[in-house]
Amino acid sequence: MVENVKLEEFIGKMINDMGAATSAALVLLGNKLGLYQALAADGPVDSVELAERTGTTERYVREWLAAQAASGYIQHHAATGKFSMTAEQVAVLADEESPTYLAGGYHGIASLYLDEPKITDAFRTGNGVAWSDHSECLFCGTEKFFRPGYISNLAAEWIPALEGVREKLERGAKVADVGCGHGVSTAVMAKAFPKSQFTGFDFHGPSVVRAREVSAETGVSNVSFEVAAAKTFPGKDYDLVTFFDCLHDMGDPVGAAAHVRQALRSDGTWMIVEPFAHDELERNLNPIGRMYYSFSTMICTPASISQEVGLALGAQAGEKRLRDVVEGGGFTRFRRATETPFNLVLEARP
């Protein structure tokens, strides 16, 4: 029997979630039009002032501002009718250099809706949906979502947590960044360790083109990019091989692990960064797990199923399953080097 109080509570939750879902499009819009940046730089402003400063139409801006204030994403000052942003709101929505910047990830969220018909069909047929078959906004959204974390954590926290790796990179090492996507991770490492040589590999050709643009924008010269898959990327005697948020997307991650083992020097290191997850489902039933399971349903699992083997680890594989994959590829040493609320940073050695 339905209990009225519990029903009202659940309806309230769903209304809140519907508000968040509809607001996502407005966050994307604000990001694309520079509305947050202008509001952060020039606020408090009213709709007329913000429209003038962004080259947009006041009537649309007026409605957008009201929706953002209702969401708690910006501040409304009733006495003046103007709007502004707190320092915290700026750090999350307007400052692209902030380690807590999240607005860029909404490009990827847009892809979930655009590609939903393909995933609905996959549910019925059991077929996969390849990474390349998703809408383009997924690729730029992935770059924008992971970029702040890589910039703030990769050279400063994650690499120093690996045994002896920072010292090798400072002296000069040979590095393969596999599944590099748009190359943000590769460029961050190359800039931090100029004496080392970095090669980014990705099986998605358009992403490699963008990776070359990213490295040029960054101004690093000790980096190159090639189209290659995780099981076949060329080269031997790497001191370090890195996989950032991609191992779980692969159809045959054990085969990829075996190839990494062959490509590494005997004293080399494989660095695996994966979405944070506990091994037990019940421990992942939280806001971060909710987000990752949703992305996994729509992107990661279909991508793996579309490939050979199709192991479909999913974005919440957890350390135990990842250990099984790594050891299945021939590695004998495996440990959690460090972690963040969003990532597991794992170290594997031959």
N, C-alpha and C positions, 0 to 999 in steps of 0.2 A: 504494500500500500504506500502511495506517495505521501510523504510528510510535508506539510505546507512550508514549514520553516526551512527544511533542507532544500525543498524545491526553490524557494525564493533565493537562498544562498547560491544555488547552482545557476539560476538564471542571472543573478548578479555577476557571477564569475564569467559567464558566457557573454554578457553585455560588455564587460570590461575587455574581454578578449576580442570581441568584434570591433570595439573602439580601437584597440591596438592594431588590428589587421587593416582597418580602413585608414588609420593614421600612417601606416607604412608608406602608402603611395604619396602622402603629403611630405614625408621626410625625404623621399627620393626627389620629389619636385623641388623642395627647398634646397637640397644639395646641388641639383643641376643648375638652378637659377642663381645660386650664390646668395640666397635670402638670409641664411644663417650667418654667413660671413659678414654681410653688410650690417645686419642687426647687431652682431657682436662688436663691430668696429665703430658704429655710429649711434647706437642706442643711447637713451630711449628715443624712439621715433614712432610716428603714427603711420598709417597705411599710405598716405600721400607721400611722405618723405621716403619711405622704404621703396615705394614703386619708382620714384624719381631716381633714386640712387642705384637701382638694379635694372632700369630700363624695362620695367614690367607694367602691367595695367592695374591701377589702384583698386578697382572693384574686386578683382581676383585676389590681390594681396590682402585686402581687408578681410575676406573670408578665411584665407589661409592663416592669418594672424589669430583670428578667433579660435580656429580649430587647434592651433598649436598651444594657445594659452589654456584651452580646455583640457588638453592632454598633459599639461604641466611641463611642456618642453621649453616654453618661454614664459616671461612674466608680463602680466597686464597691470598697468597703473591706472586705477579707476579715476583718480582725481584729475589726471591729465589726458586720459584716453590713449596713452602711449604704451609702447612695448619695449622690453629689454631682455637681456639674458644674464643669468648668474655666471660666475666663473666656472661652476661645475657644468652647466649647460653648454657653455662655450667649449670646454674641454672634450665633451662627448659629441657635440653636433657641429661645431664650427672650425675648430683648430685641427687641421689635417696633420700637423706635426705632433699632436698630443698622443701619448701612449694609450690613452683611453678613448681615442676617436673611434666612433662606431657608425657614423652616418653612411660611410662608403659601403658598408655591408648591405645596405638596403638595395643596392643594385642587384646583388645576388638573390635577395628575397623576391625581387620582381620576377626573376627567372622561374621561380617555383610556380607562379601563377601562369606565366606564359607557356610553360612546358607541361602544365598539368594534364592536358589531353593525352600527351604521349605516355605519361606515367600511368594514367587511368587505363589505357590500352595495355600497357605492360602487366598490370595487375591481372588482367583477364587472360593474356596469352602466355605469361611467364617469360617473355622475351626481355632482353635488357634494353637500355637506352644509353648509347655511347656518349662519352663526354662531349665529343664533337657535334652531337645532335642536339645539344641544348642551345638556347638562345644566347646571343653574344654577351648580353649583360651579365651572365653568370661568370664569364671569364674576367671582366673588369671588376665585378663585385668581389670575386675571390682575391684579386690583387689588392683592392682597397680595404677589404676586411682584415687580411693578414699583415699588411704593410706596417701598421703601427706597432704590433707585437714584435715583429722581426727587428725593426729599427731599435726598439727599446731593450729587447732581451737577448738577441742572438749573440752579438759580440761581447756584450757586457756580462751576461749571466749564463747562457746556455753552453757556449764553447768552453769557458773556464771551468764548468762543472765536469767536463770530460777529462779523463786521465791523460795528461801530457800533451793534449792536442793544441792548446793555445801556444805553447812553446814551439811546437813544430811549425805552426802557421806563421809565427813571428820570424822564424829562421828562413822559411821558404818551403812550402809543401805543394803537393799536387792533389787537387780536390775535384771531385765530381759531385755536382748538385743535381740529383736525378728527380724527375717530375717537377722541374723548376717553374713551370707555368710562365708567368710574365717576368720571371727573373729577379724579383725583388730580393729574395733571400740570397741569391748568388751575388747580386750587386752590393748588398750590405756586407757580406763577408769579404768581398774583393776590396772594398774601400777600407775595411778595418785592418786587413792584412795584405799590404801592397807587395810584399816579397813573395807571396804565394801565387800560384796560377790556378784559376778556377774555370771549369767548363760546366755549363748548364745544359742538361739534356731534358727534352720533353717530346712525347710522341705526337703532340698537337702542333702542327706547323704554324698556324696563325699566332699561337702563344709564343713560339720561338721568335717570330718577327717582332712581336711586342717586347720580348725580353731584350732584344738588341737595342730597341729604342730606349728602354729603361736604363740600360747600362750606359748608353750615350748621354742620357739626361743626368745620370749620376756622375759622369766624368771619370769612370774607372777604365783602365786600359789592360788590366791583368785578368781579363775575363773574355770568354767566347761562348757561343751557344750553337747547339746542333740538334737536329731532329733525330731522336732515337728513343727506343722503348727501354723500360727498366730491365728487361731480360736480355737485351742485346746491345746496350750502350758500349761504345768502343773504349779501348785503353786498358792499361795494366799498371800495376804498382802504384795505385793511388794511396796516399797517406790518409785521406779522409774521404768517405762517401756520405752524402747527406740525403735524406728523404724528408721533406717537410709536408706534413698533412696530406700524404698521397698513398702510402702503403696500403691502407684499407680500401682504396678505390680500385686496386689492381685485381685483375682476374686470377692471376697466379702469383700471389705474393711470396710463396715458398720458392718458386722458380726465380723470382727477382732476388730473393735473399741468396740463393745459390750463386747467381751471377755476380752479386756484390762480393761474395766470399772469394771468388776467383779473381776479381779485379783489384782487390786490396793487396797491399804489401803484407808480409807476415806479421808486422807490428802495427798494421793499420787499424782504423776505427770506423765503424759505421754508426752514424748519428741518425736516429729515427725520432722525429717529432710527430706526435699524433694527438688528436683531440683528447682532452682529459676524460677519463672514464674509470669507474671502479669495475671490478670483475662481476659484481652481482647487480642484476637489473634493479632491484629495489633501492640500491644506493645511488642509482643514476636518475631516479624519479624526482628531479629538481629542475629549476629554471634552465641551467646550462644543459643538462641532459635532454630536456624538452626541445631546446633549439637544435642540438646535434642529432637527436633521433629524427627530427623533422627533415633536416637537410639530408640525412642518411637515407630516409625513405624516398625522397624525391631525386637525389643526385648520386650518392655514393654507392648504394646497393645496386641500382639499375646499371651504373657504369661498370661495376665488377661483373655482373651477370652478362653484360654484352660482350665480354672478353673470354678468352680461352680459360677453361677450368671453372671460372666464375665462383670463386670461394665465398665472395660476398661477406667479408668481415664486418662491414658497416662501420660508421663513424664512432660507435661506442664499443669497440672490440674489447678494450680493457687490456691490462698488462699481461695477464696469463695467456690469452689467445695470441697476443703479439709475440710473447716469448716462444710459444710453440712454433710459430711461423719462422722466427729467426733461427731457432735451433734446428728446425727442419731443413734450413738452408746450409747447415754445416758449421754454424758458429757455436763456440763452447763457452763463451763468457757473455753475460747479459745482465744489465742492471738499470734501475731507474736513476739517472744522473741528477735530475731535478724536475721541478714541475711548476706550473702556474695554475690558476683557476681554470684556464682554457686549454692547457697543453700538458702532455706527458713528454719528457725529454729522456729518451732511452739510449743507452750505449751498448753496442755489441762489438766483441773482439773475436778474432779467429781462435 
